[in-house]
Amino acid sequence: MESLIRHARTITPHPSTSPRHQTARSTAAPQRPEALFIACSDARVSPAFLTGARPGQLFELRNVGNVVPPHRPGRPTGEAATIEYAVCVLGVIDIVVCGHSDCGAVRTLRPGGLSISAFTTWWWLTRTNQRPRRLAAPTPADPGQLHLLAQLEKLRRYPKVARGLAHGRLRVHGWFYNLSDGRVLVAPADNSPSTTTFAPL
């Protein structure tokens, strides 16, 4: 924690022309992010590292398992509010849902994966999880990829997302980060529900 504190102290504004000070000043402007990035809370997954994004470029939504809860009218969630704000208020054009290998949330959903010490986590995941409705053979080798496809399908059913996609104002992307080799794979395109093949980015 001490190293994090030391770094935070160096961002404190002071009369300087250093790149870090310029970055701190630029973040005071109104945000106009290029994309909404939905990712797992896993400490090994860093949206800024994966994309090279600077402060202000990504509007981030992170939770256990990069979960997009099913859209349920009259039952709002923090995730639904964040997605709506990104699309309707900030006007993002792209939404990236990023899953990853060796995901603890995905393991929790598998038989025998429940940890009594994390019952709330299990409850949350089982209440929001579902398999993709239209799944082509073969099933993705990594269960995290199947989990990602389910999140993408739920996201596309959010009314404001669906309207944005239908009118060409919005694009949805599925990324899968392989922790073992650092590669990022891309899920099948929106208009290709007949395949589950992930391709290199």
Rosetta blueprint (number, residue, H / E / L):
1 M L
2 E H
3 S H
4 L H
5 I H
6 R H
7 H H
8 A H
9 R H
10 T L
11 I L
12 T L
13 P L
14 H L
15 P L
16 S L
17 T L
18 S L
19 P H
20 R H
21 H H
22 Q H
23 T H
24 A H
25 R H
26 S H
27 T L
28 A L
29 A L
30 P L
31 Q L
32 R L
33 P L
34 E L
35 A E
36 L E
37 F E
38 I E
39 A E
40 C E
41 S L
42 D L
43 A L
44 R L
45 V L
46 S L
47 P H
48 A H
49 F H
50 L H
51 T H
52 G L
53 A L
54 R L
55 P L
56 G L
57 Q L
58 L E
59 F E
60 E E
61 L E
62 R E
63 N E
64 V L
65 G L
66 N L
67 V L
68 V L
69 P L
70 P L
71 H L
72 R L
73 P L
74 G L
75 R L
76 P L
77 T L
78 G H
79 E H
80 A H
81 A H
82 T H
83 I H
84 E H
85 Y H
86 A H
87 V H
88 C H
89 V H
90 L L
91 G L
92 V L
93 I L
94 D E
95 I E
96 V E
97 V E
98 C E
99 G E
100 H E
101 S L
102 D L
103 C L
104 G H
105 A H
106 V H
107 R H
108 T H
109 L H
110 R L
111 P L
112 G L
113 G L
114 L L
115 S L
116 I H
117 S H
118 A H
119 F H
120 T H
121 T H
122 W H
123 W H
124 W H
125 L H
126 T H
127 R H
128 T H
129 N L
130 Q L
131 R L
132 P L
133 R L
134 R L
135 L L
136 A L
137 A L
138 P L
139 T L
140 P L
141 A L
142 D L
143 P H
144 G H
145 Q H
146 L H
147 H H
148 L H
149 L H
150 A H
151 Q H
152 L H
153 E H
154 K H
155 L H
156 R H
157 R L
158 Y L
159 P H
160 K H
161 V H
162 A H
163 R H
164 G H
165 L H
166 A H
167 H L
168 G L
169 R L
170 L L
171 R E
172 V E
173 H E
174 G E
175 W E
176 F E
177 Y E
178 N L
179 L L
180 S L
181 D L
182 G L
183 R L
184 V E
185 L E
186 V E
187 A L
188 P L
189 A L
190 D L
191 N L
192 S L
193 P L
194 S L
195 T L
196 T L
197 T L
198 F L
199 A E
200 P E
201 L L
